[in-house]
Amino acid sequence: MAISSPGIGSGLDVQSIVGQLVAIEQRPLATLQTQATTLNTQLSSLGTIKGKLAALQDAAAALSKPDFWTRTTGSSTGIAVNVSTSASATPAEYSVQVTQLAAAQSLASTGFTNSSSVVGTGKLRIETGSWANLGTPTAAFTPKSASLPFDIEIGTGQDTLAAIRAQINAAKAGVTASIVNDNTGSRLVIRSDTTGEENALRITQIDDSGTKVTGGALSALTYDPTGGAATSLTEMVAPKNALATLDGLNLVSSSNTFKDVADGMSFTAVDKTTAPLTIRVGIDTAAFKSALSKFTTAYNDLNTTIRDLTKYDEATKSGAVLQGDRTALSIQSQLRGLVQGTGGTSETYRRLSDLGIQMQRDGSLKTDDTKLTDALKNPAEVAKAMSSASDVTGASRGIGNLFQSFASVVTGTGGSLTSRTDSLGNRIKLNTKEQDRFNARIEDTRARLLKQYSALDTKLASLNGLNTYMTQQITNWNKSTG
């Protein structure tokens, strides 16, 4: 293959000439590239607005739910009681005293040499229920309603203390077994999984027909003091109900939680009390304020974003990336219209400003906490304003609903923001295709010019060679003729 070095023969700088001519041809490409940068920046900026709108939509959605405004909260004056409330709770104060905590029954065997000690084979039946008159000749067991006996069969090779513990736990019969080593040896401790007198245990040894067996190999693990009979397992912890008083009224619970003891109010005892505690139930003003604060923060973030992306800087005499963008400015205008407009069915709170949420000169929202606190003393009316109203078509017209719906429409299919971003995306695709076509045309132009100037270079080199030859001939002729 011949090696070509344009310009060597003629002294013509072919590469430089072609490069300069191609650079002239590339000027429209630079315009396309600048345009692409602007389009991508605009698309990214609209994406930022969309993200801020989504945050506002989420915040408004929380305010648009009627049941949110029925939230209540409860507290106590001591750590011995934890309070929970539902929407049906009525603001009130209660005096509570806990006199007994609930306990689960715990039974322990006599001491064995170690956990590998063999107890014996057979079948144990575990039942849950309640005991009456324990420790007396009239002791009786009543099985718990809807609770079935659970049988555990212990065969050869599974009859050590440790193996029996494992089988009891694997059976998931409502009890937990463990081995405790004390000064008498290794003892099998069986504990009910549930507190309360109705969750006590009866453990018997039975034969294959289900008949109770006495004196069998597993009698060391039985507990059945029916009729005052002797039993092998010793009760270490008696089953107990939790006992308390509410405004002097006696309360009993099989667990430490007293459910719905007053309108929509429950409490859990974590310790006994030495003196009455006060439980206070009221509307959840803190939750309401927190949700409204998230809403105003989301709104202000969106307002600031649109303002910064559409502003004109007098100092630099330049506009932001979306300066004059009709979609962004329309969103800003509609949002301010929603803030200043009315919603809901409350005649007391028709606008956000009635709740103490007021628009500032820069379009941001600022909350008058005193006014808001006063308004939240009437959560039913605030709920009407924010969430519960509907027009004749059944559409929700609360202020929260309006903001949520607006954000959903603008960012949804066919919405103004979606249409604008789709349009920009299409323009970016067309720009990319145009750049690709232009780059291909430039490369064709580069190849054509290089070919033309290389041919010129070759021709000039040939003419230079002929000129040199003629000069030499004339010189020689002059010498020969004197």
C-alpha positions, 0 to 999 in steps of 0.5 A: 500500500502506498503511503500518502502524505499530503503537502510534502510534494507541493508544500501545500498544508492540506490538513490545515486547509481541510480542517479550517474548511470543516470547522466552518461547516461545523458551526451549525453543529455547535448550535445544535449541541448548545440547543441540546444542552438547553433542552436537557437542562429544561427537562431536568428542571421540569423533573425537579418540579415534578418531584416537588409536586409528588411530595406536595401530593403525598402531604395533601393526601394525608390531610384529605382523609376524613378519618385522619382528623378523628385521631386522638391521643392518650397519656398518663402521669406515670410510667406504670401505664401506657395508653392507646386510643382510637378514633372513637375516644372521647376527650376525658381524664381518668384515675387509674390504679394497678394492683396486680400484674398478669402472670403466666403459670410456671411448673417445675419438676423435681431435680434430675442428675443432669439434662441427659437423665432418662425420664421414661417413655409414654404420652403426655397430654397438655391442656389449657384452662382454669383451676378453681379451689387449687390446694383444696379437696375440691380443686377442679379444672375447666378446659378453656373454650375452643382449646383442644388438648395437645398430646406429645408421644415420647418414645425410646431414645427421646426420653431424656430430660433434654429430648423431652424439652425439645419435643414439648417446644417443637409441639408448639402446644402453648407452653415453653419448656426449659431446663434450670439447674439449681441446687437440687439438680436439673429441673424441667420447667414448663411455662404457659405462653399466655398470662391469666387465670384462664390460661393455666395448665393441666399435664397428665399421662395417658395411654393410647386410648386417651385414658389417664394413667397414674404411676407411669414412667412420665408421672414425674412430669404431670400436674393434675391436682384435681380433687386435691390429688398429689401431683409431681410438678410444683407450681412455681408461679401461679396464673394471675389476671391483671387487676386495676381500677378505673375511677373506682371501678374494678377491672380484670384482664387476663393480660396486662392490657385492658382493652376498650375500658372507656370510649376508644381508650385502652391501657397496658400496665407495665408495673403496679402503682402505689398511688392512682395515676391520671390518664388523659385522652384528647385530640391529637393536635400534635399529629395535626400540626405535624401533617400541616407542617409537612404540607406547608414545607412541601408547598414552600419547596415547590414554590421556591423551586419554580421561582428560582427556575423561572426568575430573571436576574437583573444583575446578570441580565440573564434568565433562569433555565425555565424563565418564561416557561408557560407550563411552570408559570401556569403551575405556580399560578394555579397553586397560588389560586388554590391557596387563596381559594375556598374548599370544603363545607366548613363555614368557619374555615373556608380557606387556609388563611382561616386556619392560620396558614397565610401566603407571603409576598414571595408566594410562600406559606407561613403558619400563625401557630396561635391561630392554628392551635385555636382552630384545631380545638375544633377538629370536626370543622377542620376536617370539613374544610380539609377533607370531607366535602363533596360536590354534586358529582360526589367528588371530594372538595376539601382543600387537601383533596383539591391540592392532591387532585391538582398534583395528580392531574398535572403530573398524570397522563395528558397533564400539562407537566407530562405533556411538556416533558414529553414534548421536550423529550421528542425535541431532544430525540430529533436534535440527536438525530439531526446531530447524527446526520450532520456529523455524517455529512461533515465526515463526507465533506471532510473526505471529499475536501481531503480527496480534492486537495490531495489531488491538487497537492499531487498536481502541484507536486508534478508541476513543481517537478517539471519546473525544476527540470526546465530550470535545470535544462535552461541552466545547462543550455546557457552554460553550453552556449557561453 
